[in-house]
Amino acid sequence: MIVKTLTVTNKLGVHARPAGMIVDITGQAKSDVSIVYEGSKANAKSILNVMMLAIPAGSEVKFEVDGEDEETIVQQLEQLFNDHFNEEPC
């Protein structure tokens, strides 16, 4: 299992489009992927679960990835967060 903490660096936080981008990555994963924010843990393969966390800009989120493709999934998530979800950074 890989546990990776990432910071939301786009101005609007994890709204519908970034949540969809997260699910685009996690949905194709063979691994189990959870997202944790302020003590709430959700299935990162569900757009509704990700959006329900209402993660604002500047927040730290933790991904727990467990499975055969965990390294690839973590790298893709890290790149997505580093690219600010292709939006304006904070």
Residue, then its C-alpha position, 0 to 999 in steps of 0.5 A: m500500500i502507498v499512502k500519498t499526501l497531496t495539496v490542492t493548489n487550484k483556486l476553486g478546490v475539488h469541484a466537479r471537474p477536478a473530481g471527474m479528473i481524479v475519478d478518470i485516473t482512479g476508475q481505471a485502477k486495478s488497485d483499491v483507492s481511497i481519498v481521506y480529507e479531515g478524517s473522512k474517508a471515501n472511495a476515490k473511484s466514485i465522483l459523488n464520494v469525492m465531491m461530497l468531501a467538499i475539498p477547498a483550495g489549499s487543503e491537504v488530502k491523502f490517497e491510500v492506494d493498494g494493489e498491483d498498479e498502485e505506483t502508476i496511479v499515485q504518479q498520475l494523481e501526483q501529476l494531476f495535482n502538480d498541474h493544478f487540475n489544468e486550472e489557475p493555481c492558488 
